[in-house]
Amino acid sequence: MLDVKDFLINEECTMIEAMEQLDKVAKKVLFVVREGQFVAAITDGDIRRWILKKGNLDAKVKDIANYNPKFIYEKDKDKAKAYMKKYFIEALPILNEKNDIVSIVLLNDDEVGIRKALNVPVVIMAGGFGTRLYPYTKILPKPLIPIGEIPIAEHIINRFHKYGCNDFFLIVNYKKNMIKAYFNEIDKDYIINYIDESKPLGTGGGLSLLKGKINETFILSNCDILIDEDYEKIYKFHKERNYIITMVCSLKNIQIPYGVIEIGENGDIEKIKEKPKFSFFTNTGMYVVEPRVIEELEENYAINFPDIIQKYKDKGERIGVYPISEHSWMDMGQLDEMVEMRRRLEKNE
């Protein structure tokens, strides 16, 4: 059970700490305190806008937070739900006469979770050999490797389906008949279209096989990732910004397990950094893409999707980034990451 203190964060905390805490409460908002007093609110949207505008990962909560936050007093608590629906708020602080937070009202999970408006095609790159997951992929194609009781590709499809997506395109090659046999046998209320590669075309070249099949904005995903985010919000972000491609990027924190030495020109030690920690954003393998990308691809030409992005960027086209937190991205591209994905999904079930 969540407690009030789970939603509170000091304004001197870092942006990275705020992102980690937002992941834990899973309600997209924290309430900022100064010397124990409620002063502001900070949302995942506030952090995203800061990153896209400033690009500074060393910011503190006080640099980003909204110091004119929404709240309601105890005497008006019966109006809280109506107030939250009016302003699209998932968590609302209830204050006493001294402006202390005495409780937090949360919208009913059923109301928060209803997302059925996104009905766009989803393309899943499911043709790779999965060499990093050998020996599993000696027997099974990577899309069919089980994570819990169902394979990773079905996990991906189920998440998009919850948002209203019904039309899926699987670009298949390695052990493709096994993939088709599995999905043809299960009960499903969505459509799967199989796109056969005759030769490996990379993470982007296979899209050329979709010419004439997709004529609207679509979502592209690798078959070894899961994204815990609001897909509808990502799609709207892409359309509002008029990007040709939007790349979903995850924060990544890496700590070097050694002391790092900086050496001066004369060979003396200039600086010692003991087990430094680096924060940066990395490509998750999920994108929102405009259909002309498909039409402009050379047919049957092997190319990876990041190289397609670079070509458009070199031409001056608008390429977007949608930042998400580290814990919103699960990747099973390597054996240790696959074990961690299984652990997280089993914990949440």
Secondary structure, DSSP 8 states (H G I E B T S, - for coil): ---GGGGEEETTSBHHHHHHHHHHH-SSEEEEEETTEEEEEEEHHHHHHHHHHH--TT-BHHHH-BSS---EEGGGGGGHHHHHHHHT-SEEEEE-TT--EEEEEE--HHHHH--------EEEEE----GGGTTHHHHS-GGG-EETTEEHHHHHHHHHHHTT--EEEEEE-TTHHHHHHHHHHS--SSEEEEEE-SS--HHHHGGGGGTTT--S-EEEEETTEEE-S-HHHHHHHHHHHT-SEEEEEEEEEEE-SSEEEEE-TTS-EEEEEES-EEEEEEEEEEEEE-THHHHTS-TT----HHHHHHHHHHTT--EEEEEE-GGGEEE-SSHHHHHHHHHHHHHH-
